[in-house]
Amino acid sequence: MSVNIGLLYPLEVIQAAETAYTDNLNLNGVEGLIRQILGWREYIRGVFLGKC
C-alpha cells in the first residue's frame, strides 16, 4: 500500500475520498475508507512507537 511507504499521505487520501463523495459516491463506502485510513495510521503509529 502506497500509504505505508510514504508515497501517499493519509490526509491526501481522505481529501480525495471526500471529493469523490461530493461527486455522488456512496456515503457508506467513503466513510468506511476514511475510517480504515485513519485506523491504519493510528495502528502503524502504535507499532512504531511501541518499538522505541
N, C-alpha and C positions, 0 to 999 in steps of 0.2 A: 504494500500500500504506500503510495507516494507521501502520505502524511507522516509515516514512520521515519522516513529518511530525510525529511525537511524540504522536499520539493514542493509540497503544498502546506499552507498554514491552515490550522483549523478554522480561523476566522474567515479566510477566503472561501473555504468550502461552505461554511454556514451562510455567508452572504450570497453565494451562488444558489444555494437551496432556497433562500428567501426570495430571490429574484425569480426562480423557477416557479415558486408558489404563486407569485403575482401574475405569472403567465398561465394561470389556470391548471396547475398540477394539483394532485390530491393532497389535502391537508394532512391526512394520516401518514402518508409516505414521507412528506417533507419533515414533519415533526419527528418521525422515527429516525430519519437520517441525522437530524440535528442532535437528537438525544444520543445516538451512537457515537457521533464525532466528539461530543462533549464528554461522554463517559469514557471513551478510549483515551482521550487526552489526560484525564484525571488518573486513569489506571496506569498509563505509562509514567506519569509524574511520580506516582507512588512507588512504582518499580524502581525508578532511578534514585529517588530519594531514600528508599529503603536500603539500598546497597551502599550508600555513602557512609 
